Amino acid sequence: SLAIPCYFARSQPISGGLTNSYQDPSKMGVDRWLAMLAAWRLVQSEVIVVDAGTALTIDLIDRDGCHSGGYILPGRKLILESLTGSTERVRYEGVPDPSIAPGVTTAECVEHGSWLSLLSAIRSIVADCCRRSGRAPRVVLTGGDAPSLMRLAGESDWQLKEELVLDGLALALADGEAQG
């Protein structure tokens, strides 16, 4: 038999200059923590970390590296499933290209609405951070829907990092935080 060591990453109270806001860090999903760890290492300043997958997670890190909280919302797939699975009249075929333009078919109304929902949540949080601190935070996006959100947002200062969670895992392993 092969004796291959297996390591498990866990959310930490503090790591690499990043401080977790959770009283019990073990309650935070490790993907969120790893994404924040990588984004903080990348930016080293106020940053909003967006992971657009099954869920849309949005986490805020202040300029001192303190996680100041976050949001977990349904991702695009869950939004679509809730509409098509919970209503009898929302049915359509075909998937239009990602857009936030008002739809002129049921498919466009539902699909474009799902993109608008995600993008509006992110923009609202960015605007709130700007109002509070007087400056725009950096925004780093990851996850399956992140490339489309980047295109729709059209924000030149937002950054797409498709491997953010894996980058964070590499940092956690290098810092000796993963446990066997």
For each residue, the residues with C-beta under 8 A, 3 or more apart:
1:
2:
3:
4:
5: 180
6: 180
7: 173 178 179 180
8: 178 179 180
9: 30 33 34 169 172 173 177 178
10: 25 26 30 177 178 179
11: 20 22 25 26 27 28 29 30 32 33
12: 15 20 25 33 172 177
13: 19 20 25
14: 18 19 20
15: 12 18 37 171 172 175 177
16: 37 40 41 171 175
17: 40 41 44 65
18: 14 15 36 37 40 61 65 66 67
19: 13 14 65 66 67
20: 11 12 13 14 25 28 33 67
21: 66 67 68 69
22: 11 25 27 28 67
23:
24: 27
25: 10 11 12 13 20 22 28 33
26: 10 11
27: 11 22 24
28: 11 20 22 25 32 33
29: 11 32 33 57
30: 9 10 11 33 34
31: 34 35 51 165
32: 11 28 29 35 36 49 51 57 59 70
33: 9 11 12 20 25 28 29 30 36 37 168
34: 9 30 31 37 38 164 165 166 167 168 169 171 172
35: 31 32 38 39 49 51 57 59 142 164 165 168
36: 18 32 33 39 40 49 59 61 67 168
37: 15 16 18 33 34 40 41 168 171 172
38: 34 35 41 42 161 164 165 167 168 171
39: 35 36 42 43 47 49 61 140 161 164 168
40: 16 17 18 36 37 43 44 47 61 65
41: 16 17 37 38 44 167 171
42: 38 39 47 140 159 161 167
43: 39 40 46 47 138 140
44: 17 40 41 65
45: 63 137 138
46: 43 61 62 63 129 133 135 137 138
47: 39 40 42 43 60 61 137 138 139 140
48: 58 59 60 61 122 125 126 129 137 138 139 140
49: 32 35 36 39 57 58 59 60 61 70 140 142 164
50: 56 57 58 122 139 140 141 142 143 146 149
51: 31 32 35 55 56 57 141 142 143 146 164 165
52: 56 75 76 118 141 142 143 144 145 146 149
53: 56 75 143 144 145
54: 75 77 78
55: 51 72 73 74 75 78
56: 50 51 52 53 71 72 73 74 75 76 118 121 145
57: 29 32 35 49 50 51 70 71 72 73
58: 48 49 50 70 71 73 121 122 125
59: 32 35 36 48 49 67 69 70 71
60: 47 48 49 67 68 69 70 125 129 137
61: 18 36 39 40 46 47 48 49 65 66 67 68
62: 46 65 66 68
63: 45 46 133
64:
65: 17 18 19 40 44 61 62
66: 18 19 21 61 62
67: 18 19 20 21 22 36 59 60 61 70
68: 21 60 61 62
69: 21 59 60
70: 32 49 57 58 59 60 67
71: 56 57 58 59 121 125
72: 55 56 57
73: 55 56 57 58 118 121
74: 55 56 78 79 82
75: 52 53 54 55 56 78 79 118 143 145
76: 52 56 79 80 114 115 118 145
77: 54 80 81
78: 54 55 74 75 81 82
79: 74 75 76 82 83 113 114 117 118
80: 76 77 83 84 110 111 114
81: 77 78 84 85
82: 74 78 79 85 86
83: 79 80 86 87 90 110
84: 80 81 87 90 91 110
85: 81 82
86: 82 83
87: 83 84 90
88: 91
89:
90: 83 84 87 106 110
91: 84 88 106
92: 105 106 107 110
93: 107
94: 107
95: 107 111
96: 99 103 105 107 108 111 112
97:
98: 111 115 148 151 152
99: 96 108 111 112 115 152
100: 112 115 116 119 152
101: 108 112
102: 109 112
103: 96 106 107 108 109 110 111 112 113
104: 108 109
105: 92 96 108 109
106: 90 91 92 103 109 110
107: 92 93 94 95 96 103 110 111
108: 96 99 101 103 104 105 111 112
109: 102 103 104 105 106 112 113
110: 80 83 84 90 92 103 106 107 113 114
111: 80 95 96 98 99 103 107 108 114 115
112: 96 99 100 101 102 103 108 109 115 116
113: 79 103 109 110 116 117
114: 76 79 80 110 111 117 118
115: 76 98 99 100 111 112 118 119 148 149 152
116: 100 112 113 119 120
117: 79 113 114 120 121
118: 52 56 73 75 76 79 114 115 121 122 145 149
119: 100 115 116 122 123 149 152 153
120: 116 117 123 124
121: 56 58 71 73 117 118 124 125
122: 48 50 58 118 119 125 126 139 149 153
123: 119 120 126 127 153
124: 120 121 127 128
125: 48 58 60 71 121 122 128 129
126: 48 122 123 129 130 136 137 139
127: 123 124 130 131
128: 124 125 131 132
129: 46 48 60 125 126 132 133 136 137
130: 126 127 133 134 135 136 137
131: 127 128 134
132: 128 129
133: 46 63 129 130 137
134: 130 131
135: 46 130
136: 126 129 130 157
137: 45 46 47 48 60 126 129 130 133
138: 43 45 46 47 48 157 158 159
139: 47 48 50 122 126 155 157 158 159
140: 39 42 43 47 48 49 50 158 159 160 161 164
141: 50 51 52 146 149 150 158 159 160 161
142: 35 49 50 51 52 146 160 161 162 163 164 165
143: 50 51 52 53 75 146
144: 52 53
145: 52 53 56 75 76 118 148 149
146: 50 51 52 141 142 143 149 150 160 162
147: 150 151 160 162
148: 98 115 145 151 152
149: 50 52 115 118 119 122 141 145 146 152 153
150: 141 146 147 153 155 158 160
151: 98 147 148 154
152: 98 99 100 115 119 148 149
153: 119 122 123 149 150 158
154: 151
155: 139 150 158
156:
157: 136 138 139
158: 138 139 140 141 150 153 155
159: 42 138 139 140 141
160: 140 141 142 146 147 150
161: 38 39 42 140 141 142 164 167
162: 142 146 147
163: 142 166 167
164: 34 35 38 39 49 51 140 142 161 167 168
165: 31 34 35 38 51 142 168 169
166: 34 163 169 170
167: 34 38 41 42 161 163 164 170 171
168: 33 34 35 36 37 38 39 164 165 171 172
169: 9 34 165 166 172 173 178
170: 166 167 173 174
171: 15 16 34 37 38 41 167 168 174 175
172: 9 12 15 34 37 168 169 175 177 178
173: 7 9 169 170 176 177 178
174: 170 171
175: 15 16 171 172
176: 173
177: 9 10 12 15 172 173
178: 7 8 9 10 169 172 173
179: 7 8 10
180: 5 6 7 8
